[in-house]
């Protein structure tokens, strides 16, 4: 231990490797057991109802359904998250802590973005019906 820091190698990387292996095994088992939700073959004589995106893209489809200009908001947030390591403006390395006070703005931005994505995904998944109309879920 040096200046209050714990060496991450090899203990932490072994834990990461085991977690990755477990995740790969679980996802592979789910892929083998759960069938893909494919639709029927395309029929050129009948226009299908607008399909929903995959669950991880539903929030973008929900956002763009309101206005095409909101796609620029998605790109701006993505660019902002690319710059996230440099936003706090401090080059000093701090010990790992959850939500340190020195990075309150970055933490707030990250949590609010996460909550907005989850909310948009839930609305698109459970409250959108045929032709993307808003319907009660229950």
C-alpha positions in Angstrom: 0.0 0.0 0.0 1.5 3.3 -1.1 0.0 6.7 0.1 -3.4 5.1 0.9 -3.7 3.3 -2.4 -4.1 -0.4 -2.9 -2.4 -2.2 -5.8 -5.1 -3.4 -8.3 -3.0 -6.1 -9.8 -3.5 -9.1 -9.7 -6.5 -9.2 -7.3 -8.8 -6.7 -9.0 -8.1 -8.0 -12.5 -8.8 -11.6 -11.4 -12.2 -10.4 -10.1 -12.9 -8.6 -13.4 -11.9 -11.6 -15.4 -14.2 -13.9 -13.4 -17.1 -11.4 -13.7 -16.5 -11.2 -17.5 -16.5 -14.9 -17.8 -19.7 -15.3 -15.8 -21.3 -12.6 -17.9 -20.3 -14.3 -21.2 -21.7 -17.6 -19.9 -25.0 -16.1 -18.8 -25.5 -14.2 -22.0 -24.6 -17.2 -24.1 -27.1 -19.4 -22.2 -29.8 -16.8 -22.6 -29.0 -16.5 -26.3 -29.4 -20.3 -26.7 -32.6 -20.6 -24.6 -34.6 -17.5 -25.4 -35.7 -17.2 -29.1 -35.2 -14.0 -31.0 -38.5 -12.0 -31.4 -38.4 -12.1 -35.2 -41.5 -11.0 -37.2 -43.0 -12.6 -40.2 -41.4 -12.4 -43.6 -41.7 -9.1 -45.4 -44.8 -8.7 -47.6 -44.4 -6.0 -50.3 -48.2 -5.7 -50.7 -48.8 -4.7 -47.1 -47.1 -1.8 -45.3 -46.3 -3.0 -41.8 -47.0 -1.0 -38.6 -43.9 1.0 -37.6 -41.8 -1.4 -35.6 -40.1 -0.6 -32.3 -36.3 -0.6 -32.0 -34.4 -2.9 -29.9 -34.8 -2.2 -26.2 -31.4 -0.4 -25.9 -32.3 2.0 -28.7 -35.9 2.7 -27.7 -35.0 5.9 -25.9 -33.6 7.3 -29.0 -36.6 6.3 -31.0 -38.9 7.9 -28.4 -36.8 11.1 -28.4 -36.8 11.4 -32.2 -40.5 10.7 -32.4 -41.2 14.1 -30.9 -38.8 16.0 -33.2 -36.0 15.2 -35.7 -34.0 18.0 -34.1 -33.7 16.1 -30.9 -31.2 13.7 -32.6 -28.7 16.6 -32.2 -29.3 16.5 -28.5 -28.3 12.8 -28.5 -25.1 13.6 -30.4 -24.3 16.6 -28.1 -24.7 14.4 -24.9 -22.6 11.7 -26.5 -19.9 14.3 -27.3 -20.2 15.7 -23.8 -19.6 12.2 -22.3 -16.6 11.8 -24.5 -15.1 14.8 -22.8 -16.2 13.7 -19.3 -12.7 12.9 -18.0 -11.6 16.5 -18.6 -14.7 18.2 -17.3 -13.7 18.6 -13.7 -10.7 20.5 -14.7 -8.4 19.0 -12.1 -5.4 16.8 -13.0 -4.9 15.5 -9.4 -5.6 11.8 -8.9 -7.9 11.1 -5.9 -8.6 7.9 -4.2 -11.7 6.1 -5.5 -14.8 7.4 -3.9 -18.5 7.3 -4.8 -19.8 10.8 -5.8 -16.9 13.0 -4.5 -17.8 16.6 -3.7 -15.2 17.9 -6.1 -17.0 16.3 -9.1 -20.6 17.1 -8.1 -21.5 18.6 -11.5 -20.2 15.7 -13.4 -22.0 13.2 -11.1 -25.2 15.1 -11.4 -25.0 15.2 -15.2 -24.3 11.5 -15.3 -27.2 10.5 -13.0 -29.7 12.8 -14.7 -28.8 11.5 -18.1 -29.1 7.9 -16.9 -32.5 8.6 -15.3 -33.7 10.3 -18.5 -32.7 7.4 -20.7 -34.4 4.9 -18.3 -37.6 7.0 -18.3 -37.7 7.3 -22.1 -37.0 3.6 -22.5 -39.9 2.7 -20.1 -42.3 5.1 -21.9 -41.3 3.7 -25.3 -41.5 0.1 -24.2 -44.7 0.1 -22.2 -46.7 3.1 -23.2 -46.4 3.1 -27.0 -48.9 1.2 -29.1 -49.8 0.8 -32.8 -48.5 3.7 -35.0 -46.5 4.9 -32.0 -49.6 6.3 -30.3 -49.6 6.8 -26.5 -51.6 4.1 -24.8 -52.0 3.1 -21.1 -49.9 0.1 -20.2 -52.5 -1.7 -18.1 
